Amino acid sequence: MSIALHGMGVSRGIAIGNVHVIQRDQPDVHEYFLKSNEVEDEVKRFETAITCAREQLRAIRKHIPHATDTDIAAFIDTHLLMLEDSALTHEPIRYIREYKCNAEWALKQQRDALVSVFDEMNDAYLRTRKDDVDYVVSRIQRFLSNRSPLLHEEPGSHSRLSGYIVLANDLTPADTVMMQHNGITGFLTEYGGPTSHTAILARSLGLPAIVGVQHALKYINEEDFVILDGTRGVLIIDPDRRTRTQYERLQRKEKRYYADLRKLKGKPAVTLDKVVIDLQANIELQDDFETVKEVGANGVGLYRTEFLYMNRDEPPDEEEHYDTYTKVIKALGGLPLTIRTLDLGADKQVDGGSRQTRPIAANPALGLRAIRLCLKEPGLFKPQVRAILRASVHGPVRVMIPMLSNVHEMTQVLQMVDAIKTELDEKNIDYDHHIQFGGMIEVPAAAVCAEIFARHMDFLSIGTNDLIQYTMAIDRVNDEVNYLYDPLHPAVLRLIHGTIRAGEKSHIPVAMCGEMAGECQYTRLLLGLGLREFSVHPAVLLEIKQIITQSDIGELSRLAKRALNAENGVEVADIMSLASPMTLSS
């Protein structure tokens, strides 16, 4: 008989097929002793496993979609860094030599020692880092035991898992990246939340996904036939013929829906009552401009620059910055480009960000990152700003400063910009003298004081990922508290609305470039709150445009006003559900 399991649908779409179960538990490891002349060979075997694990992760990282949130790459970078750490590379070797034991056992002993240290920590965030240790150790152990990886990890080659749906207690971003290359059509996990790295990556890859399906492994076996509905968050095990036929029909309807969306390319985003909305795209690499043109975006509202600093020993110099930005500006052919300055630090540290000189922060999300890092280390910041100014002669460019929390930071930035402009003037180096500088509103303090920032800046852009996280005082990727991550929380809505009103009062544009802007269920609420500039992942831009063209601002403004007085997110959702029906596919 059919069984339905429910979780959180984090990536829309329908997948139909057989299940492949991934068990991520640490493998059983047994100790055996070596002869003296076998010890060094065992050390070499361990070193080879480390090298293979490292190369495997680097290969996976290259296949992350370019426009994906940099947190995803940072997650894999963290595991790469652990594979360089002496705690995992040197200590097991010392153990092998001292106790003349096999590499698997030595690694297990070190893993147990590290995990016990994390378990004893008072800080909840640091306690969760033991999961990273387990992910990395498991990867090494699989090479030591000559077992195949959890997913076939040779991109582009044939996979026996093509067409399958993956079930696991949890997945890493590395696992998720490899799914697409193996032809996997969807996945579900027992743990996770809508803002986890895996959920964000699933949406970027277009993989239907459900998370938080508790005890799913008790009910689902290898090769079970299932239907995964990522839109509704429902998994149906062993569906009857009628249910299967119904979902196959929905799948075909979904394909027609996306085909119809493509017809919106090139058409303006105008509401039913003739309000024009500016729809731009978030990108990361210069190659992404093709995607921007494919969906007909009005420009780039968020160009991430962190990739320039990753996987290198020294940060990029001014000329590398200049060449990169110039290529993007020219490739966009006159479309406006908003460049976000360096947003690294804490959990996003990379080699080019002088990671080695700084201790690990107890809570990276609250540490030295983004503009705080840039002002502390102007040697990182000034070359980037100079390069952006120089590149601005080639096309329309704006500069966006991340993580502003007080006016003093903003003043320091603007003073530094003025000094750089003076240097360029003295050397007769041309630049756009009217280039605009704006700030990201992603700290509650900045949102509350948005009127002050709006008086000094040319534009504002709301970064909802961090704004919601900081407002609710949670780690949005921590399974124990991410249920509190609520974009509809009245406090969040009031901060968003206050920022938009601050922009209106100072006659400057306010955009939103966070995940919330690209979530279809929030589009009409944001329109009602007064948002007129959206910057979203290119994959969802046409869906957002369709909703806009079917919306009436007058009606939505009245509902949004009621929503601002709601007591909780459920009440907000109920109020917005009263808006006129749309033809958006469910």
N, C-alpha and C positions, 0 to 999 in steps of 0.2 A: 504494500500500500504506500501511497505517497505521504511524505512528511515535509512540512515547511518549517524552515529555521529562519529566524529574523536577526538582523544586525543593522549596522549603519551603512547605507549605500554611500560610498565616497567617490565613485566614478560611474557616471551614467552608462547605460547600455545593457544589452542582453547577450549572454553567452550560453550556448547549449552544447553539452558534450560530456565526456567521461572525466573522472577525477583522477588526478595524480596527487598522492599524499606525500608531503615533505615532513619528516620527523627531524627536528633540529636538536634533540637532546645530545649531550656530550656522549661520544662513543665509549663503550666499555673498553678499558685499557688494563692490561695485565703486565706485571713486572717480570722481567727475566734478566739474568746476569750475563755479563760479557767476559770473555777472556781478555787478558791485557792487550793482546795484539789486535783485538777487534774494536777497541775503544775509539781510535781515531777515525776508523771507517764509519762508526756510528755517528760521530760528530759531523762528518761530511754529509751523511744521510740527512741529518737534522738541518744542516745549513742549506742543502738542496731543497728541502721542503719549504723552508722560509723563502728562498728565492722564487720558487714556483708560485707560492701564495701571493708574493708581492707582484710578480709579473701578471698573474691572473687578475688581481684587483686593478692594476693599471690599465689592462685591456678593457675591463668592464667600464672603468671611468670614462674612457674615450667614447663610449656609446651612449652616454647620458644625453638626452635631447638638449640642445644648446640653450633653449629658452627656459629651462627648468630652474627653479629657485636654487640659488647658490648653496643653500643649506644642504641640498642633496649631495652635491659634490664634496662639501665639507665633511659630511658623514663618512664617505668613502676615504677621504683624505685622512680622517682621524684613524681609520683602520690601517692605512698605509704607514702612518707615523708610528703606530704601535708595533708594526713589523720592523721598525728601525730601532725600537727602544730596547735597551740592554736587559730590561726585566724579562723580555720574551726571547731575546736573541742570545744573550750571554749566560744568563743564569741557568737555563736548562743544559747548556754545554758544560758549565762548571759541575752540575749535578751528574751528568753522564760520566765525566772524568773522575769525580770523587767517589761515586758509588758504583761505577762500572755497570750501569743499568741501561736499558734500552731507551731510545729517544722519546717514545710515546709516554713512558712512565715519568721520565724527567720533566716533560712538558706538563703532564697532569699535575705533578707536585707543585710546580710553579704556578699553574693556573689556580689550584686550590688555595695557595698562599696569598695570591693577589685578591681573589674573591673574598677571602676572610677579612682582609684589610678593608675592602670596600664595605662589607657588611657591618663593620664596627663603626663606620663613619656616622656622625650625627646629621650631616647634611643630606637631605633626601635626593637632591640632584646628583651628588657624587655617588650615592649608593647605586643609582641606576646605571652608572658607567660600568658596572661589572658585566652588564650585558655585552658591551663592546669587547671586553676580554674574552667572553665565551664565543662570540662570533669569530674573532680572529683565531683563537685556539682551535676551534672546530675546523676552520679552513686548513690550518697546518696539519692537524691530525688526519684529515682525509688524504693528504698527500703522503704522509708517513705510512698510512695503512693501504695505500694504492687503491683507494676507493674512488669512484667517479664523483665529481662534484654534485651538489644538490640539484643543480640544473645543468644540462649540457652547456658548456661555456666556450663554444667555438662559434662566434657570430657568423651567420651566413651559411653554415653547414646544415645538412639535413638533421632533423631531430625527431625522434620517435614520439615526442610529446606534442607535436604539432596538432592543434585542435583541442588540446586538453584544457581543463580548468584545474588550477592548483589550489590545494588546501594545506594550510600550515598553521601552527600555533602563532607564529609571527614570521615576518619576512624583513630582510634588510633591503635598502635601496639597490644593492648589488644584485640580489636575487631578482628584484622587480625589473631592472634593466634587461637582464638576460631572458626574461619571459618573452618579450616581444621578438627577440632574435630566434627563439625556439618555436615561434608560432602559437604560443599559449594564448588562449582567447579571453581569459579572465581569472580572477583569484578571490579567495576569501580567507580571512584569518580569524583566529579566536580572540586575538588582542588587537589593540590599535584604536585610533580615533580619526576623525575627519581631517585633522591638521597634522597627522604624523607624516614623516618623510615619505613613507611608502604610499600613503593616500595621495599626497601631492604629486608624486611621480606617476602614479596610476592615471591620474587625470591628464598629465602631460603626454603620456604614451597612448591615451585613448583606450585603456584596458578597463572593461567593466569590473568593478571591485566592491566587495562588502567586507567590513572589518567589525570586530567586536562580536562575532558569532560564538558565544561562549559554549564550550563543551562540544563543538562541532566534530572534533575527532572521535567522539564516542558514538556518533550516529552515522558517520560517513566512512566508507571503506574505499580502498584503491579500486579503480575502474567503475565505481558507481556512476550511473547516468543521472545528470542533474541539469536543472535550469537555474542560472544565476541572473537575477534581476538587480543590477546595480543602481537603478533609478529608485526602486522601492525598498531596497535592502532586504530582499527575500531570496532564499535558496530553496528550491523544490527538489527533493530527492525522489527518484523513481517516479517521475510524473506520468499520469495516465495519458492515453492518446488524445483526449480532448484538450487537456492542459498544454500538451506539447504542440498541438496544432495551433492553439491560440497564441502561444509565444512565438512560434515560427511566423505567424501572420504579423505579430508586433515587430519582429525583427525586420521583415520586409518593409513594413511601414516606416520603421526607423531609418532604413536606407534611403527610402524615398524622401523622407524629411530632410536628411542631410544633403540630398541632391538638390532639393528646393532651396535650401539655405544658400547654396553656391550662386543661385540666381540673384541674391542680394548684393553680390560683389559689385562695387562701383556705384551703388545707389546710396543716396544720403541717409543718415540716421535722423529721421524727422518724426516726431510724435504726431498723433492724430490731430492735436491742436496746434500743429505747425511750429513746435519748439525744436530747434536744431541742436543735436547732441554731438559732441566731438568724441569720436571713437579712435583711440590709438592702441598701439601694441607694446608689449614688454618683450625685449630681446636681450641676448647676451653677446653673441658673436657676429662679426660682420657678415657672415654667410646667411644670417637669419633674415636679411633684408628682403630676400626673395619671398619668404613666407609673408612678410608684411604686405608686399604688393599682391600676392595671391589672394589675400582676404580683403584687399581694398582698404586697409587702415589709413587714417588721415595723417599718420606719422608714428613716431616712436615716443611713447610717454615715459618709458623707463629703459635705459640702456645700461645694463650692469657692466662694470669694468673689472670685477674681481678676477676674471679669468687671466688677465694680464700678469697677475702676481703669482699664479699658482704653478707648482712643480718647477721651481727654479731657486737658485741660491741667492740671486741678487734681484732687487726690484727693477722694473723696466725704467729706462731713462726717458728723458723728454722726447727724444726723436722717435722712439718706439711708440710712445703714446700718440704723438702727432701723426705718424704714418697710419696707425690703426684708425684713429678718428677721421682722418681725411678720407680714407677709403670708404668708410661707412657713410659719411656725408655725401660723397659723390655717388655712391651706389643708390642712395635714397632718392636721388634726382630731384631735389627741391623740397621733399617732405621734411617737416620739422623733426629735430632729434633732441631729446632730453637726456643728457648724460648724467648719471648718478656718480658722484665721486666715490672714491674707495670706501667700501663698506666691509672691512675686515676687522679682525680682532677677536679675542676670546675663543669661542668654539669654531671660528672661521679662520683661524690663523693658518698661514701658509709660509713657505720658505721665503718668499719675497717680502714678507711682512716682518722680518726680523724677530721671528718667534723665539729664537734661541735665548734671547736676552731677558725674557720675562717669565716670571713664575706662572703656573697654571692658576687661573682664577677659580675661587670656590664656587661662584655662580657666574659663568661666562656671559649670560644674557644681560647681566648688570655690570659688566666690567668695562675694560678699556677697548672700545670698539668704534668703528665708523669715524665720525668727525672728532671724537675724543682722541682716538689714536692719531689722526692726521694732525691735530693741533699739537699733540705731544711730540710728534716726529715730523716736522715740516719738510724734512728731506724726502718723505714719501709723497707729501701733498703738493708742494710747489711745482715740481716737474709736471704733474698731471694738469694742474690749473693752467700753467703756461702753455702747455700743448693744446689744451682745449681752446684757449683764447686764440692761439695762432691758427688752429684748424677752422675757427668760426668764419674766416673769410670765404670758405668754400661753400657755405650754405647755412640755413637757419638752425641755430644751436641754442639750447638752454642748458644751464648747469643746476643740478639739484644736489643739495647737501643733506646727507642722511643723519638721523639720530640726534637732531638738535633738541636740547632740553632747556636751554636758557639763553637769554638775549646776549650775554657776554660771549658765548660761543659764536653766535651769528655776527657780532661786531668784530671779533677777531678774524673771522673768515673774510668779511668785507674789507677790512683793513689790509689783509694779506693780498686780496685781489687788487685793490687800488695800488699797492706797492708794485705788484707784478705788471700792471698796466703802465705804470710810470717807467719801469725798466724797458718795456717793449717800445714805448714812445721815444725814449732816449736813443734806442738803437734803430729807430725807424722801421720797426717790424709791424706790419699791418695786422689788424684784428677787428672784429665787430665791436665798435665802441658802445653799442647799445645792447650787447649780449645780456640776457636776463639771468638772474640768479634767484633760485627758489629754495624752499626748505621742505623736507619731508616731516610730516606731522605723524610721529609714531610713538611718542612718549606722552603720557597723559598731561604732564606739566606743560608741554608745548601746545597741546590741544586746548587746555584751559586758558592759556595766554595767547591763543591764536591771533587775537586782535593786535597784540603787540608785534608779533612776527609779521603779520600782514602789512603793517605800516612801513616796514623796512625791506620787504622782499618783493620780487616781481610776480611770484606765483607760489602756491602751496600745493603739495601732493600728499594725500593721506595714505600712509602705509599701515593697512589694517592688521597684518599678521602680528606685528609687535605691539601695536596700539591695544589690541584686544588682550594679548598676553599680559602686558604690563598693567592694564586696567583691572584685570581679574586676578592678578598676582599668581599666575600659574606658569608652569613650563608646558607649552602647548604640545610637546611631543612626549610628555610623561603620561603613560596610560592610567596612572592612579588619580590624576587630577584633570585630564583633558576633557572630561565631561563638562567642566566649568567654562570651557572655551565657547562662548556664545556671542556671535555677532549681533544677535538681537537683544542683548541685555540693554535695559534702558540707559545705563551709564555709557555704554559704547555709542548708542545712537545719539545721545545728547552731546557727546564729544565730537562726533562726526558732524552733526547739525551745527554746533557752535563754530566749528572750523569753516564750514561752508558760508555761514552768515558773516564771519569775520572777513572772508574774501570779498563777499558782496559789499560790505561796508567800505572796504578800502579799494573797491573796483579792480581787484586782481582775480585771475582765474584760480579755481581750486579743482584739482584732479584727484582721482583715487587710483592707486597702482597696486594695491594689495590684493590678496586672494578674494576678498569679499566682492571686489569690483567684477570679477570674472565668474561669480556664482549666480546662475540664472534666477534662483529663487529670491535673490535680494535686489535685482535690478529695479523693479518698480518701486520698492521702498526707497532706494537711493535717489531715484528720480523725484519722488515725492519730497525727499529731504532737501532737494535743491541741487543735487550733483548734476553737472552738465559736461564734465570731462571724465571719461573712463579710459584707463589704460589696462589692457587685459592680455592674457596669453592668446596668440593668434588663433589657436585651435577653437576658442569659444567666441571669438569676436562676432562672427555672423549670427550666432544664436542670440547674443546680447542685442545686436542690431534688430533682429526680428521682434524681440520683446519691445524695444523702443518704438518701433513703427506701429505697434498695436496698443500703445499706451496713451492715456490722456493725462497730461500733467495736472490740470485743474482737479480732476478726480483724485489723483494720487497725492496731491498736496494736502487735500482735506483729510485723507486717511492717515497720512504720515503725521499730521498734526495730532491726531488722536493717538497714534502709536507712541509719540513722545511722552504722553501722559500715562502709558501703560505701566504696570507693575512688574512684568516679567516678559521673557521672550515668547512664551506660548501665547500670551495675550496679544503681543505685537503681530505674530503670525496670523492669528484669528482675524485681527482687524484688517490686515492687508489682503486676506483671502476674500474680502468683500468687494475687491476691485472687479471691474467688468471682466468676464471670462476672455481668455486668449486662445488662440489656436495652437499654442506651443505644444509640441508633442510631449506626452507624459512619459 
